[in-house]
Amino acid sequence: MKRLPYVVDLVAAVAVTAVYLEFARTPAVDGLPAYSGPVWPVWVVAAAAGLPIAVRRRWPLPVLGVVLAALTSASILDLTREPYISGGLAAYLVGLAEPTRRSVPALAVALPVAAAGVYLGEAVITPSGGVQDAAGLVALVLVVIGGAWAAGFAVRFRRAESHRKAGHALVAERLRIAREMHDIVSHNLSLIAVKAGVAAHVAADDPQEAVTALKVIEETSRSALTEMRRALGVLRTDGTPMGPAPGTGGLDGLAEEARRAGIEVVLEVRGLSGLGEGTQLTVYRIVQEALTNVVKHAAPTRCGVTVTARGGSVAIDVVDDGPGGPRRRLPGGHGLLGMRERALMHGGTFTAGPREEGGFAVSVRLPLEGEGSP
């Protein structure tokens, strides 16, 4: 398929060359003079007007220059008075392939040169009609060359716009995968780290508790691998089906995992039926990251998680009673940034910070535009 355009150009080049050779042999019609000079200028003009079309995709500007010079010579020699078809073919590639800083000046030169050549041949050197006839042919030639250039330029613009949109989509997808990977790895590794610390601390004095901690580590590791496979499944190209994305139905599981890490979680969920898949995933990831921060920075502690859909929005509040107070610093890393990005992507709001009475609070509001809210 990549060779097809070059084959088409080659056929067009041969056809244009043959037509110009035939023009020179055509006798006068209705009193119009036919070319009667030597043969070699005809061969040169025909070759220059047609053959360069075969390589117009490789050298657009030189091809336009050679073809335009040949067509102007053909008009002055009275070989033909056709509307510069090969000039249009060359101008199309200039508009398509050349940057604006070169294609616009090329068009600005090509149009007056073509117009002058046609007018000289039609009305001055070998006049065959009045000024109006010459002006009409000039207008036709300008439309052919200018229109072809404009068509190429429009295609170039559309392609550039498509590439730009594709680039933005690629960046957005990379950021989405990065957020997914961060949430999965951060959450599960935090639980594993907490339980590994517990196992190491009680291994000698309470082997049973150490065994329980190791069992939690095993289950969390398996869960992390499952989620990693699902998240990375978007990069597969073999069409392997992926499991469903996590949603609000998995909030109980998040709370249970946090409890295993020593967090006393009180979960309240109200009115979440009917949420779209994208909103459900956002709610799940925000709660997951908020609980991960509690596990990393405040365990053991008590934490309240409230998720409510009401009045056209979803409210997510995660409040812990961990140590700190007003001077407790914001958690580092990308967790809060990821939650903020998820909230802003849905047109929502995000706030997080230490509480005056101690602990830390995360509050997110997501609008439900286009979704039926309970």
Buried (B, 14 or more C-beta within 10 A) or exposed (E): EEEEEBEEBBEBBBBBBEBBBEBBEEEEEEEEEEBEEEEEBBBEBBBBBBBBBBBBBEBBBEBBBBBBBBBBBBBBBBBBBBBBBBBBBBBBBBBBBBEEEEBBEBBEEBBEBBBBBBBBBBBEEBEBBEEEBBBEBBEBBBEBBBBBBBBBBEBBEEEEEEEEEEEEEEEEEEEBBEBBBBBBBBBBBBBBBBBBEBBEEBBEEBEEBBEBBBEBBEBBBEBBEEBBEBBBEEEEEEEEEEEEBBBBEBBEEBBEBBBBBBBBBEBEBEBBEEBEEEBBBBBBBBBBBBBBBBBBBBBEBBBBBBBBBEEEBBBBBBBBBBEBEEEBEEBEBBBBEBBBBBBEBBEBBBEBEBBEEBBBBBBBBBBBEEBEBE
